[in-house]
Amino acid sequence: MYGCQQILIHCDSNTNAILEFICSESNKLSNCAIYYARQIWFKARRYITKFELDSEMKSNRHFQTLYSQVAQQACRSVFESFKSFRELNAAYKRGEIVDKPKPPKYRKDGFNLVTYPKQALKLINEPLRCFGRESCSKWRGQIRIPLGTQVKAWFGIDSFTLPMPSNLGFSDIKELRILPRNRCFYAEFVYKSSTVVSDVDKSRILGIDHGLNNWLTCVSNIGTSFIVDGHHIKSLNRWYHKLVSSLKENKPQGFWSNKLAFITEKRNRQVRDAINKTAKIVVNHCLQHRIGRVVFGWGQGIKTGVNLGKKKNQQFVQIPTARLKQRIEQLCVQHGIEFIETEEANTSAASFVDGDTLPKHGEKPDNWKSSGRRVKRGLFCTAMNWYINADCNGAANIMRKVSTILGVDLSGVCRGALTHPTRIYIWVTAKKKRNNEANLRCVATI
C-alpha cells in the first residue's frame, strides 16, 4: 500500500527556471508520443505497444533533453492512456457503456507532470540557510535530482536539489513527482505505508448519504448518527465562481492571469483540506465505535445527468464528493475497514421505518408508492406519523440496500439516531470556540 505527500516548492529563480524547463519538455514529449500513437490508430487501426513507443521516441529531441527514466515515464503514461482507451473500446463493443470512447487528445497546458523513480534520487546534506546566512548548528537533508546529459551540455547543469521532508525517511520513498499546478510547483513524495491493525466488528455498519447542505449524513446500526455540514464548502465554491466571473468579464476567451491562478490554487487547497478532514471524521467515528463496514450510496453518472436548474447544478457539480468518496475508501483500506459502494436509487423517497421496498434504478414498478412523505426540506414523515431527518432516512435505507447480502442486523437503528443527528462543522474558528466558551460561562453564572 502506498501513500503520497505533497509539499509546495519554495525555490529561487534558478531552480524555478529548471522546473519550468523540465515540465515544459515533458509536456512536449507527451504530445509527440500522443501524436505518434494517434496516427497508428487512425491509419493502421491498431493500438500502440509499450516498446514500440519507447523505441520511436528515443530519437526525439525532447526525449533526449530529459533524464532517461523521466522520459520513459512520460511515454509510459501515454501508453497507459491508450491502454485505457482500448479497454473502453472493448467495453463499448460489448454494450457495457453507452458513449463511444475517443482516443486521448493533446495536452494544451504548457507544463506536464515529471516523475523521478527512487533509483535516480540521492540524499545529500547541506547546511540550513536563513536569510542568506549559514547556520552551522542546523543541517537538513537535500534530495539531489539529476538532469539529462543534453541539458548539461547546453547549460552546464547536471542536477538540482529540493529539501527532504522531515517526517519521511529517504529509504521509504518510492518515487518523486513534480506537479505543476496554477503557476506553482509541488513535490509529491510517494512512499510505502503499512496497514494499521484496528479492532473493528464487521457486524457494525455505517451508511453514508451525500448531499449539498448536509455534505455527508452518516447513520450506523448501533444507534449513532452525525451530519458533516456542507454550507461552508458550498459558500467557498460560490465565492470562487463569483470572483472568477468578475475577473473574466469583458475578457477574451481563455483569459488567465496571476490573480486567477492565485484564487484557484487557494480554493483547491481549501477543498483538499475539507476532503481530508471530512474523511478523517468518518474513519475516526468508525474506529471509536468499532464499526467494521462503511456503505457509501453513489449513483453512476449522477453529476453528468443531473438537471436541478442552472444555479443548483453549479452548486452540486462543483462539490468534490467523488474525491471525498475515494479518500474515505483509502483510509478505510488503510485501517482495515471494509468499504462498500452501492447504488442509492429510491433511498430518499422510501420510508426506512415502514420497511418500504427499495427497487433499483430503472426497475421501479408503476404502482410503487412510499409509505411516508416529505413534509418539507430536511423533514420526513413516516406512516406512523413520526417526524425524522430526511437525510438520515436516506442513509438508513442505503444500509438496507446491502443488509441482506452482508447479513447484518439493522435493529439498532433507533428513532433518536434518525431524529437528532449530531452536526459536525469542518472548520471551526478560534473566535467561534471562544464565543461558545463565553456563553457557557454566562449560563453557568446565571
Backbone torsions as a table, in degrees:
resi	resn	phi	psi	omega
1	MET	NA	136.2	-175.2
2	TYR	-121.5	146.3	174.7
3	GLY	-122.7	170.1	179.4
4	CYS	-141.7	150.2	-179.9
5	GLN	-133.8	126.5	-179.2
6	GLN	-103.1	135.7	179.2
7	ILE	-131.3	129.0	176.7
8	LEU	-68.5	130.1	-177.1
9	ILE	-86.7	118.7	172.0
10	HIS	-105.3	111.2	-173.5
11	CYS	-139.1	169.8	177.9
12	ASP	-80.7	179.4	-175.5
13	SER	-67.0	-32.8	-179.2
14	ASN	-67.9	-47.3	178.6
15	THR	-65.4	-37.3	178.1
16	ASN	-63.3	-37.9	177.5
17	ALA	-66.2	-36.2	177.4
18	ILE	-66.0	-44.0	179.6
19	LEU	-62.6	-41.9	177.7
20	GLU	-63.2	-37.5	-177.6
21	PHE	-67.9	-49.6	-176.0
22	ILE	-69.9	-34.8	177.2
23	CYS	-69.2	-34.3	177.2
24	SER	-68.7	-41.9	178.4
25	GLU	-66.0	-36.7	176.9
26	SER	-64.0	-38.3	177.7
27	ASN	-65.7	-41.9	179.8
28	LYS	-67.5	-38.7	178.4
29	LEU	-65.8	-39.6	178.4
30	SER	-62.7	-41.3	178.8
31	ASN	-66.0	-37.2	176.7
32	CYS	-64.9	-41.3	179.1
33	ALA	-67.9	-38.7	177.7
34	ILE	-65.0	-40.2	178.7
35	TYR	-60.6	-46.3	-178.7
36	TYR	-64.7	-42.9	-179.4
37	ALA	-66.7	-37.0	178.8
38	ARG	-68.1	-38.2	178.9
39	GLN	-66.3	-37.3	176.3
40	ILE	-62.4	-39.3	-178.7
41	TRP	-72.1	-43.0	-175.6
42	PHE	-72.6	-37.7	-173.9
43	LYS	-92.4	-44.3	-177.6
44	ALA	-98.0	-9.7	-179.2
45	ARG	54.5	44.8	174.3
46	ARG	-139.4	165.9	-176.8
47	TYR	-96.0	146.6	-179.7
48	ILE	-70.6	145.0	175.4
49	THR	-98.9	161.5	-175.4
50	LYS	-65.4	-46.8	-176.4
51	PHE	-73.4	-31.1	176.9
52	GLU	-64.9	-39.7	179.8
53	LEU	-68.9	-40.7	179.2
54	ASP	-64.8	-45.1	-178.2
55	SER	-66.8	-33.1	179.8
56	GLU	-72.6	-36.4	-175.8
57	MET	-84.1	-9.5	-177.3
58	LYS	-63.7	-29.8	178.8
59	SER	-85.9	-2.1	-179.0
60	ASN	-72.9	141.9	-177.1
61	ARG	-64.6	-37.7	-179.4
62	HIS	-72.4	-31.4	175.4
63	PHE	-64.2	-42.4	-178.9
64	GLN	-72.1	-24.3	179.9
65	THR	-72.0	-38.9	-177.8
66	LEU	-80.3	162.4	171.1
67	TYR	-61.6	141.0	-168.7
68	SER	-56.9	-44.9	-178.7
69	GLN	-69.4	-31.1	175.8
70	VAL	-67.7	-42.7	178.9
71	ALA	-64.3	-39.2	178.2
72	GLN	-65.3	-37.1	177.9
73	GLN	-65.8	-37.1	177.7
74	ALA	-64.4	-42.9	177.1
75	CYS	-67.4	-34.9	178.8
76	ARG	-64.8	-36.0	177.9
77	SER	-64.7	-39.2	177.3
78	VAL	-65.2	-41.0	178.1
79	PHE	-62.8	-40.8	179.7
80	GLU	-64.2	-37.3	178.6
81	SER	-65.9	-39.4	177.6
82	PHE	-74.4	-26.6	173.9
83	LYS	-66.6	-40.8	175.5
84	SER	-64.4	-38.0	177.1
85	PHE	-62.1	-39.0	178.0
86	ARG	-64.5	-43.2	179.7
87	GLU	-67.4	-37.1	176.4
88	LEU	-66.7	-36.7	177.0
89	ASN	-63.2	-41.6	178.9
90	ALA	-65.4	-39.9	178.0
91	ALA	-66.5	-34.8	178.2
92	TYR	-67.1	-39.0	179.3
93	LYS	-69.1	-29.2	177.2
94	ARG	-80.8	-7.0	179.4
95	GLY	82.8	16.9	-178.7
96	GLU	-81.9	-24.7	176.6
97	ILE	-125.1	154.4	-174.1
98	VAL	-88.0	-50.1	-175.1
99	ASP	-80.5	136.5	178.3
100	LYS	-74.0	126.8	-177.9
101	PRO	-73.0	154.4	178.1
102	LYS	-116.6	150.8	179.6
103	PRO	-64.8	153.8	-179.3
104	PRO	-55.2	141.0	-179.0
105	LYS	-96.4	171.7	-179.4
106	TYR	-74.0	153.8	176.8
107	ARG	-81.6	129.0	-179.6
108	LYS	-96.2	-20.2	179.2
109	ASP	-73.2	157.5	-177.1
110	GLY	-80.7	-17.4	-175.9
111	PHE	-123.9	153.6	179.5
112	ASN	-136.9	162.0	179.0
113	LEU	-62.5	141.4	176.1
114	VAL	-121.8	127.2	-175.4
115	THR	-119.9	126.1	176.1
116	TYR	-112.0	123.8	174.5
117	PRO	-73.5	165.1	-178.1
118	LYS	-59.6	-33.4	-177.6
119	GLN	-60.0	-30.6	-177.1
120	ALA	-85.3	-11.3	-174.6
121	LEU	-94.7	156.0	178.6
122	LYS	-145.3	135.2	-179.0
123	LEU	-93.5	124.9	176.9
124	ILE	-127.0	162.7	179.1
125	ASN	-109.8	131.3	177.2
126	GLU	-133.9	148.1	179.5
127	PRO	-66.8	145.3	177.6
128	LEU	-74.8	124.3	-178.3
129	ARG	-106.2	129.7	179.5
130	CYS	-122.6	114.3	178.9
131	PHE	55.8	38.6	175.3
132	GLY	84.4	-3.8	179.3
133	ARG	-108.1	141.7	-176.3
134	GLU	-88.2	129.6	176.8
135	SER	-103.8	108.9	-174.5
136	CYS	-72.3	-19.7	-176.7
137	SER	-83.0	-14.3	-177.5
138	LYS	-121.3	131.8	177.8
139	TRP	-129.9	149.6	176.3
140	ARG	-141.4	155.4	-179.4
141	GLY	-77.9	145.3	174.5
142	GLN	-124.1	139.4	178.7
143	ILE	-97.7	122.4	177.8
144	ARG	-85.9	124.4	-177.1
145	ILE	-115.6	118.5	-174.8
146	PRO	-78.1	158.3	174.1
147	LEU	-116.3	169.7	-178.0
148	GLY	-71.2	159.7	179.5
149	THR	-65.8	-31.3	178.8
150	GLN	-66.9	-36.7	177.1
151	VAL	-65.8	-38.8	177.9
152	LYS	-64.3	-37.6	178.8
153	ALA	-70.5	-33.8	-178.5
154	TRP	-79.7	-49.0	-170.9
155	PHE	-113.9	-7.2	-179.6
156	GLY	73.6	23.8	179.8
157	ILE	-120.0	126.8	-179.0
158	ASP	-108.2	-11.5	-178.6
159	SER	-166.4	171.5	170.6
160	PHE	-145.7	167.3	-174.0
161	THR	-123.7	150.3	173.6
162	LEU	-132.1	148.1	-178.3
163	PRO	-67.5	143.9	178.2
164	MET	-85.1	130.1	178.5
165	PRO	-61.0	139.1	-177.1
166	SER	-74.6	-20.1	-177.9
167	ASN	-97.0	10.1	178.1
168	LEU	-125.9	148.1	173.1
169	GLY	-94.6	141.4	-177.2
170	PHE	-63.6	-32.5	-180.0
171	SER	-69.1	-21.7	-179.1
172	ASP	-83.8	-16.5	-176.8
173	ILE	-72.8	132.7	177.7
174	LYS	-100.7	-36.5	176.3
175	GLU	-161.3	160.8	179.5
176	LEU	-121.7	128.1	178.2
177	ARG	-115.5	139.0	174.5
178	ILE	-107.1	113.9	-174.4
179	LEU	-104.5	115.9	171.8
180	PRO	-85.9	125.9	-176.2
181	ARG	-151.9	118.4	176.7
182	ASN	51.7	49.8	176.7
183	ARG	62.7	23.5	172.8
184	CYS	-126.3	162.7	177.6
185	PHE	-123.9	133.9	178.2
186	TYR	-117.4	143.7	171.5
187	ALA	-101.9	116.9	-179.2
188	GLU	-107.0	116.6	-179.2
189	PHE	-99.1	120.3	176.7
190	VAL	-96.2	124.2	-175.6
191	TYR	-134.9	161.0	179.5
192	LYS	-87.1	128.2	-179.8
193	SER	-119.1	147.1	-178.5
194	SER	-95.3	153.8	178.7
195	THR	-76.9	135.3	-179.5
196	VAL	-85.9	129.1	177.6
197	VAL	-80.4	118.3	-176.5
198	SER	-120.1	146.0	177.3
199	ASP	-89.7	91.3	-178.1
200	VAL	-125.6	159.1	-179.3
201	ASP	-116.8	122.5	-177.5
202	LYS	-67.0	-19.7	178.7
203	SER	-76.8	-12.4	177.1
204	ARG	-95.3	130.2	-170.5
205	ILE	-134.0	146.8	179.1
206	LEU	-123.6	123.3	176.5
207	GLY	-98.9	137.3	-175.8
208	ILE	-124.3	126.9	174.7
209	ASP	-118.1	127.9	-176.6
210	HIS	-100.7	155.4	-179.9
211	GLY	-161.2	-153.8	-178.3
212	LEU	-104.1	-75.0	179.4
213	ASN	-63.2	-38.7	170.4
214	ASN	-103.4	95.6	-172.9
215	TRP	-59.5	-50.7	176.1
216	LEU	-131.4	131.2	172.7
217	THR	-115.5	119.4	-172.5
218	CYS	-118.7	130.1	178.1
219	VAL	-133.1	134.6	179.5
220	SER	-113.1	167.2	178.8
221	ASN	-90.0	15.1	175.5
222	ILE	-114.9	14.9	174.2
223	GLY	89.1	16.4	177.5
224	THR	-109.8	151.0	177.6
225	SER	-158.5	147.4	176.3
226	PHE	-156.5	159.7	179.8
227	ILE	-124.8	129.6	172.5
228	VAL	-90.6	116.6	-174.7
229	ASP	-65.6	138.2	-179.0
230	GLY	-115.1	5.7	-179.0
231	HIS	-63.6	-39.1	-175.1
232	HIS	-68.2	-44.1	-179.1
233	ILE	-67.9	-32.5	177.1
234	LYS	-69.5	-40.7	177.5
235	SER	-65.5	-36.8	179.1
236	LEU	-62.8	-43.8	178.4
237	ASN	-66.2	-37.6	179.7
238	ARG	-65.3	-43.3	177.2
239	TRP	-61.2	-41.5	-178.3
240	TYR	-63.6	-47.6	-178.1
241	HIS	-67.1	-34.9	178.2
242	LYS	-66.5	-41.5	-179.8
243	LEU	-69.5	-40.3	177.9
244	VAL	-63.6	-40.7	179.6
245	SER	-63.1	-39.8	179.8
246	SER	-70.8	-35.0	179.8
247	LEU	-74.1	-28.8	-179.2
248	LYS	-92.2	1.4	-178.8
249	GLU	-65.1	131.8	-179.7
250	ASN	62.0	23.2	177.3
251	LYS	-107.4	154.7	179.8
252	PRO	-68.0	161.5	-179.4
253	GLN	-65.0	137.7	-177.5
254	GLY	84.6	9.6	-179.0
255	PHE	-65.5	138.0	178.1
256	TRP	-148.0	147.6	-176.8
257	SER	-147.0	173.6	178.2
258	ASN	-64.3	-35.2	179.1
259	LYS	-65.3	-43.6	178.0
260	LEU	-64.6	-40.1	178.0
261	ALA	-64.2	-38.3	-178.5
262	PHE	-66.7	-48.1	-177.4
263	ILE	-71.0	-30.3	177.0
264	THR	-68.3	-42.9	179.1
265	GLU	-66.9	-38.0	177.5
266	LYS	-63.7	-44.2	178.7
267	ARG	-64.0	-41.2	-179.8
268	ASN	-65.0	-37.0	177.8
269	ARG	-67.2	-39.8	178.4
270	GLN	-65.7	-38.1	178.9
271	VAL	-66.2	-42.7	177.9
272	ARG	-62.4	-39.0	177.6
273	ASP	-63.8	-41.8	178.8
274	ALA	-64.6	-40.3	179.5
275	ILE	-63.3	-47.1	-178.5
276	ASN	-64.5	-41.4	-178.5
277	LYS	-69.3	-40.8	179.9
278	THR	-65.9	-43.2	178.2
279	ALA	-62.8	-36.9	179.2
280	LYS	-68.9	-35.2	177.0
281	ILE	-61.2	-44.0	-178.7
282	VAL	-65.6	-46.9	-177.1
283	VAL	-68.6	-39.1	177.9
284	ASN	-63.2	-36.9	176.3
285	HIS	-63.5	-40.2	178.2
286	CYS	-65.9	-42.2	-179.4
287	LEU	-68.6	-37.5	-179.3
288	GLN	-65.9	-36.8	-177.3
289	HIS	-106.1	13.0	175.9
290	ARG	57.5	40.9	178.3
291	ILE	-84.7	125.5	-173.6
292	GLY	-101.7	-6.0	-179.4
293	ARG	-138.4	140.2	176.6
294	VAL	-123.3	124.8	179.5
295	VAL	-111.6	118.7	-177.5
296	PHE	-108.7	120.9	177.1
297	GLY	-79.6	125.5	-175.5
298	TRP	-147.4	140.1	177.3
299	GLY	-113.4	126.1	179.8
300	GLN	-66.5	133.5	-179.3
301	GLY	69.9	23.4	-174.9
302	ILE	-67.3	-30.3	-178.2
303	LYS	-89.9	-27.2	-179.9
304	THR	-78.7	-28.2	-178.1
305	GLY	-105.7	8.7	-177.2
306	VAL	-75.0	143.7	179.0
307	ASN	-140.7	82.1	-178.8
308	LEU	-109.7	10.0	-174.2
309	GLY	99.9	161.6	-175.2
310	LYS	-60.9	-45.0	-176.5
311	LYS	-70.0	-48.2	-178.5
312	LYS	-67.7	-35.6	178.3
313	ASN	-61.2	-43.6	179.9
314	GLN	-63.3	-41.3	179.1
315	GLN	-66.2	-43.5	-174.2
316	PHE	-72.7	-43.8	-174.5
317	VAL	-70.5	-33.8	-175.6
318	GLN	-80.4	-9.3	176.4
319	ILE	-78.3	121.8	-172.4
320	PRO	-81.5	61.1	-178.2
321	THR	-69.9	-33.0	179.1
322	ALA	-63.4	-41.4	177.2
323	ARG	-67.1	-35.0	176.6
324	LEU	-65.1	-41.3	177.8
325	LYS	-61.1	-42.2	178.7
326	GLN	-64.4	-38.9	-179.3
327	ARG	-68.6	-39.9	176.3
328	ILE	-62.4	-40.6	178.7
329	GLU	-63.2	-41.4	178.7
330	GLN	-61.3	-46.2	-179.3
331	LEU	-67.9	-34.4	177.8
332	CYS	-64.3	-44.0	178.1
333	VAL	-63.1	-39.4	-178.9
334	GLN	-65.6	-33.2	-176.6
335	HIS	-102.0	11.0	175.8
336	GLY	74.8	26.2	177.9
337	ILE	-102.3	132.7	-179.1
338	GLU	-76.1	127.1	179.5
339	PHE	-107.2	128.1	-177.6
340	ILE	-126.6	130.1	175.9
341	GLU	-109.0	129.2	-178.6
342	THR	-135.0	156.6	178.0
343	GLU	-74.9	149.9	-171.0
344	GLU	-115.6	29.3	-178.2
345	ALA	-65.6	132.1	174.6
346	ASN	65.1	14.8	178.8
347	THR	-75.0	-27.2	179.6
348	SER	-81.8	-29.3	-177.1
349	ALA	-84.5	-35.0	-177.1
350	ALA	-74.5	156.1	179.6
351	SER	-100.0	120.8	179.8
352	PHE	-70.1	-41.2	-177.2
353	VAL	-63.4	-37.7	-177.5
354	ASP	-87.7	-4.7	176.7
355	GLY	70.3	39.3	177.8
356	ASP	-64.4	151.3	175.8
357	THR	-68.5	153.4	-177.5
358	LEU	-123.3	82.5	179.0
359	PRO	-68.3	151.4	179.2
360	LYS	-74.3	171.5	-178.4
361	HIS	-63.5	125.7	-179.8
362	GLY	83.4	0.3	-178.5
363	GLU	-116.1	15.2	-177.8
364	LYS	-74.5	126.8	178.6
365	PRO	-65.5	157.9	-178.7
366	ASP	-67.1	-30.3	-178.0
367	ASN	-95.5	12.2	-179.1
368	TRP	-71.0	135.5	-179.4
369	LYS	-147.2	137.8	-180.0
370	SER	-75.3	146.4	177.6
371	SER	-75.2	-27.8	179.5
372	GLY	-105.0	-170.2	-179.6
373	ARG	-151.9	153.4	176.0
374	ARG	-85.4	111.1	-178.1
375	VAL	-71.5	-50.9	175.9
376	LYS	-155.1	-178.2	-176.5
377	ARG	-62.9	119.9	178.0
378	GLY	91.1	-2.2	-176.8
379	LEU	-129.3	128.4	-177.6
380	PHE	-121.4	134.8	-179.9
381	CYS	-110.6	125.8	-179.7
382	THR	-85.3	177.1	179.5
383	ALA	-67.3	-25.5	178.1
384	MET	-87.3	11.5	179.0
385	ASN	65.9	31.8	172.1
386	TRP	-89.9	136.3	176.9
387	TYR	-101.9	115.4	-177.3
388	ILE	-126.9	166.7	177.6
389	ASN	-69.0	129.5	-176.2
390	ALA	-65.5	-39.1	179.9
391	ASP	-71.5	-34.9	175.3
392	CYS	-65.5	-35.8	175.3
393	ASN	-62.8	-40.3	177.6
394	GLY	-67.0	-40.8	179.1
395	ALA	-65.5	-38.5	177.6
396	ALA	-66.3	-38.0	177.1
397	ASN	-67.3	-30.8	176.4
398	ILE	-64.1	-40.1	174.4
399	MET	-63.3	-39.1	-178.1
400	ARG	-66.7	-23.7	178.4
401	LYS	-61.4	-33.0	-174.2
402	VAL	-116.6	3.0	-175.1
403	SER	-63.9	-37.5	-179.6
404	THR	-68.4	-41.2	-179.0
405	ILE	-68.0	-42.4	-177.8
406	LEU	-82.0	-18.7	-179.3
407	GLY	70.3	42.1	-179.3
408	VAL	-106.0	154.1	-178.7
409	ASP	-96.6	127.1	-179.4
410	LEU	-105.9	16.2	179.7
411	SER	-69.4	-16.4	179.3
412	GLY	-79.5	-5.7	177.2
413	VAL	-76.4	99.3	-173.0
414	CYS	-91.5	169.8	-179.1
415	ARG	-67.3	-33.8	179.3
416	GLY	-64.2	-38.1	178.5
417	ALA	-67.0	-32.3	179.9
418	LEU	-82.4	-17.5	-174.5
419	THR	-100.7	-41.7	-173.4
420	HIS	-126.4	72.9	175.3
421	PRO	-74.6	150.1	177.2
422	THR	-78.1	131.0	178.8
423	ARG	-94.6	127.1	-178.5
424	ILE	-115.3	130.7	178.5
425	TYR	-100.0	137.7	-177.3
426	ILE	-68.3	-50.3	-178.5
427	TRP	-113.5	116.7	174.9
428	VAL	-118.2	114.5	-175.8
429	THR	-74.7	160.8	178.8
430	ALA	-65.2	-32.2	179.2
431	LYS	-64.8	-40.9	179.6
432	LYS	-66.7	-37.5	177.9
433	LYS	-63.8	-42.6	-179.8
434	ARG	-64.8	-39.7	178.4
435	ASN	-64.0	-39.7	178.3
436	ASN	-65.7	-40.2	178.2
437	GLU	-65.5	-39.0	178.8
438	ALA	-65.8	-39.5	178.3
439	ASN	-64.5	-38.2	178.5
440	LEU	-66.4	-37.5	178.2
441	ARG	-66.7	-37.7	178.4
442	CYS	-64.5	-41.7	179.1
443	VAL	-65.0	-40.7	179.6
444	ALA	-64.7	-36.4	179.9
445	THR	-68.3	-40.9	179.1
446	ILE	-64.4	NA	NA
